[in-house]
Amino acid sequence: MADIYAYITHKGGVADDSALEMVAAARKIDAGAAVTAIVTGSGADVDAVAEDVAGSYAKVLKFNLDALAYPNAEVIRKLLVNVLPGDAIVLVPHDTFGMDLAPGLSIKLDSAFIADVVDIEGVDGTDLKVIRQEYSGMVSTHVTADISAGAVVNVRPGAFAPDESKSAGGSVEDKSGDAGDLTAKRTFLEIVEAEVGDVDITKSDVLVSVGRGIEDEDNIEVAEELAEAMGAVVSCSRPIVDAKWLEKSRQVGTSGQTVKPKVYMACGISGSFQHMGGIKGSPFIVAINKNVKAPIFQVADVGIEADILDFLPELTEAINDL
């Protein structure tokens, strides 16, 4: 079996939740693998992240250079090509950065590429067997890829239960001197922070989130009444923002806000990967949807098959009667 590597994304000196999820994904490829983490960046944040993930990975390769201050996929791709063995299996989170980085990396490494993996069935000889989802999660597809020349695998955030044991006791190696030429045509300009509206959903422990199932702008009041009864905040999926029923600052997802609530109520939300990609920290998910085949039920802790326009008022009344 080829060596397995995981590219770690981080912000403000804190590794993304996907760092622990990719450990679990790697073990489904090879239960006995000693997985190596790759941490890139500039300054003290890189050192902090490298030391932290060493608890979960057998080895951490750290690259601390000014050229890596911003995660430019073109630059990171050149670095990885310079340092990875040709037959490596590389795990990368399936987020906006990972989707930019991984396809081109597989071409440069001349290896297989598999996007948006939600489960791994294992390896049979030189074939890696994984599961992906199509049609917004309505269909699961079983994919087999020849990994004899290596592979780059985009792992969907939240699809694998995080390994929080922190028992690896790995070593950190500063490999900055091996980075090679990191010049790039793409230039970083600036970071534009997401707008903050009247409520900051990223700070809420409980979110009542609405999707297409709310049907009409006037019906959002039903969710607001439930949120008030629960001491929660109303958030939403992208279609609600596109319809201009709620402001962009309340959108959860890869093109919206990233949230880490303790409880997430998905009301009339199908559960596409773009939406689920904005939910971190393994919250307790309650899904309410009249479509029993909605993908949200696959990740929910509690699933309720019901029309939210009927169910939410009843739930609100029951909570107010407590």
N, C-alpha and C positions, 0 to 999 in steps of 0.2 A: 504494500500500500504506500502511495506517495505521501509526503509530508503535508500536513494540513495547517494552513495559516488563516488568521482572522484579522481583517482590517478594522481597527477600533475608531469609531467616531466619538468626538468629545466636544464639550463646550464649557468654558470657565473652569477648567481643571477637573471636570467631572465626566467620567465615561458615560456614554449613552447606554440605556437599558439593554440595547441589542448586544452589548459586549458579553453579558451573561447568557443571553439566549443563544448566541453562536457557539458557546461551549457545549450546550445541549445538542445543537444541530450537528456539531463535529462528532460527537459520540454516537450519533445514529449512522454516521458514515463508517467510523471505526471506533468501537467501544474502548479499545486500548490505546488510542492515539495520544501522543504527547503534542498537544496543539500549541502553536506559536502565535502570539499576538504581535501585531505591528501597530505602533503608535507614532504618529508624525505630528509635527507642529513646531512652535518656537517659544522658548521661555520656560518659566517655572511650571506652567500648567502641564506641559508635556511630562515633566518629571513626576508630578503628582499623579497623573493618569497612569503612567507606566508602573509606578509602585502599587497603585490600587489594583490594576488588573493582573498583577503578578500573583495575587492570591487565587486567581481562577485559571491561569495558563501556566504551562510547564516552562515556557520561556517567553520573554517580551523583548522584541527588537525595537529600540527607541531611536528616532531620527529627530534631532533637535537642531533646526537650521532656520535662519531668517527667511529663506525662500519658501518655507513650509508654514509660515505664520497664518496664511489663509488656505483652507483646503481646496486648492485648485486641482481639479481632476486631471488636467493635462500634465501638471507637475508631478502629482502623486503617481500617475500611470508610468511616467518615465522612471521614477524611483523604484517602483515595484519590479519593473522589467529588469532593472540593474541588479536587484538583490535576490530575487526569487529564483529557485531552481526551475528548469523548464517543465517539469512534470508536477508542479505543485498544485494542490487543491486549495483555492483561495475563497474564503467566505467573506461576503461584503453585504452589509444591510441593504435591503431593497427600499431605500429612501431616495429623495431627489439627487443627493450626491452620489449614492451608490449606482443609480441608474445612469449617471453621467460617466462614472469611472469604469464600471465593470465590462460593458460590451467591447470597448476599445482595448481594454487590458487583455481580454481573451484573444483578440486578434494579434496583439503584439507577442503574446506568449504562444500563439498557435495552439490553443487548447479549446476545449468545449466550453460553451457558455449556456447557463440555465438561469432564467430570470424568475423572480417572484415565487420562490419555493416555499410551500406551506407545510410540507412534511417530507421526511426521507425514509424510504423503505429499506435502504441498505445497499450493499455492493455485491454483485454477482460476477465474479471474475474481474473483468475490466469495465463492467457496466455499472454505473450509478443509477439507482432507481429512485425517482422523486415524485412528489405530487404537486401539481400547480392547480390554479383555479381559473376558469374562463367565465365570460358573461357575468361579470360582477359577482363571482362566487357561486353562481347557480349550477355550474358543472365542474367536477373535479377531473383532471386529466393525469394519467400515469405516464411519466416520461422516462425513457431510458437513454443515457448518454454514455458514450465511450470515453472513459477518463484515462486511457492508457498514456495520453500525452498531457495529462493534467486537466484542470477545469476551474472556471470562475463561476461561483454560485451566488446569486443574489438571494438572500434569506429574508423573507417578509418579517418585519418587526412585529412582535406579539404572537407569532405563530408557534413558537417553541417556549415551553416553560423555562424561565431562567434558572440556571444553576447557581444558587446563592451560597453554596457550601464554603467557598473561599478556602479550599483545602489543598490547592495545588502547590503553594509555596514555591512559585517559579522564580527564576533569576531574571534580572534586567540587564541587557547588554546595549551599550551605546554604540550604534552602528552609523552614526552621522557621517563618518569618514568614508563610508562605502556608498553614499547616495549617488555619486557620479554627477554628470551634467544635468542640471534641472532648469535649464532655460526653456521658455515657453512663449508661444505667440499670444496666448490668452493672458490678459492682464487684469488683476483684481482692482476694482475701482473703490467700492465702498459697500458697507452693510447698511441696508435700509430696514430699520426695525418695524415690525408689524404694528399697525395702528392699535391703540388701546381705547376702547369705547367707555361707556358709562360703567361697565362691569368688567373686571378682569377674570375671565373664566379659568385662567391658569392657576389661580389662587384658591379656587373652590374645592372643598372636599366632596361635595355632592353635586352632580350635574344631572339635570333633566333635559335630555337632548332630543330635538324633534327633527323628523325628516319628511319625505314626501307624504307619508301617511297622515300628516296633519291637514292636508287637502286645501286649506284656505287660510289666508292671513288672519282672519277673525278668530279662527280656532286656536291660534297660539295662546290666547287667553286661558284656555283649558290647561295648557302646560305651565303657564305662569302661576295659576292658582295652586297646582300641585307643588311646584317649586317653593312657593311661599309656605305651604303647610309643612314641607319637609325641611325648611331652612336651606334650600338649595338655590342654584342659579340655572337659568335657562340657557342652553347652548343649542347648536343645530348642525346639520350637514350642509354640504355646498348648495344643493338645489334651493334651500330656503334663502340663502344669501343671493343666489342668482335671481330669484324672484323678488328680491328687495323687501322681504318680509322681516328680516332681522339684519343687523349690521354685520359687516365682515369680521369684526372683533369677536363675535360669538361663534364663528365657524370652527369646528373641530376637524382636523385632517391634515394631509400633507401639504395642501395649499392654504391651510388656515392655521389655527393655533394647536400647539402640542400641550396636552393636559395630563395631569397625574392625580385624578380624584381618588377618593377611597371607594366611592359608589358612583357608577355610571348607568343611568337609565336611558336606554336607547328606545325611543318611542316612534314607531313608524319608520325606522331606519333599516335599510337592507343590509348594511355592513360591508360595503366595498372596501378593498384594501386601502384605497386613498383615504377613506374616513378612519379606518382602524389604525392606520399609520400615525394618526395624531393622538392616540391614546397610549400612555406609558404607565409603568408602575404596577401592572397587574391589578387593576381595581376589580371590585365585585360588580359584575355586569348583569343588569336586569334588562332583558329584551322583550319588548311588547310589539307584536306584529301579527297582522291577520294572514300573512303568507307564511305558512308553516315551513316552506322551503327556503326562506330568507337566510343568507349566509350568516347573519348575526347570531342565529341560534347555535352555530357551531362553536362559538367562542363564549357564549353567555353562561353565567353561573346559574341563572334562573331564566327560563323561557316561558313566555305567556302568549298563547295564540288568541289574540283578541283585536278588535277594532279599538284603536286608542281613543277615538272620540266617544266611545261608550265606556271604556275601562278607566280612563284617567279621572273623570269626574267621580266615579264610584270610589276609587282609591283615595282621592282627595277627601271625600266625605268621611271615609273610614278613619283616615289619619286625624282629621279634625275632631272626631268623636272619641279619640283615645284620652 
